[in-house]
């Protein structure tokens, strides 16, 4: 069991300001009840895009997932942030995987259905990219999304990601394989 506050005390990247209203806060056990409720609220539509949603059966499952992500965050292998609009949690933005040697981060995201179409995710993504590129931790940012997931593809395109190709039958979701677009954006602060 990870004690409350441990991530806050040992992880330097726990809060990323986006603007005067929006912020990114690193996953922490204290957020589990609210995160669980947000997943449940959005479960029906999330199941069309994310395989893990069907495994969220109770708050303990969310807690275990959060605890694993706290450890990965602290070790630098992944980074999970919660998107807050004021004090309201409205989504998730993460590096699902980080390749430290290659300075590559694979991005995942989702936002509460009621908060979509307001530019929240794009603003959070820009702050996220800026934060990790300025630190020198990541220079190649990658988004992989199903070809059929038009909203996710638009997020990548609107935020300066370049389509590098299509991975055939690369994502297993709801009992079948789907083609997946791969987008990348390279940000090298040394060249600025």
Buried (B, 14 or more C-beta within 10 A) or exposed (E): EBEEEEBEEEBEBBBBEBEEEBBBBBBBBEBBEBBBEBBBEBEEEBBEBBEEBEEBEEBEBBBEBBBBBBEBBBEEBBBBBBBBBEEEBBBBBBBBBBBEEEBBBBBBBBBBEEBBEEEBBEBBBBBBBBBBBEEEBBBBBBBBBBBBBEEBBEBBBEBBBEEEEEBEEBBEBEEEEBEBBBBBBBBEEEEE
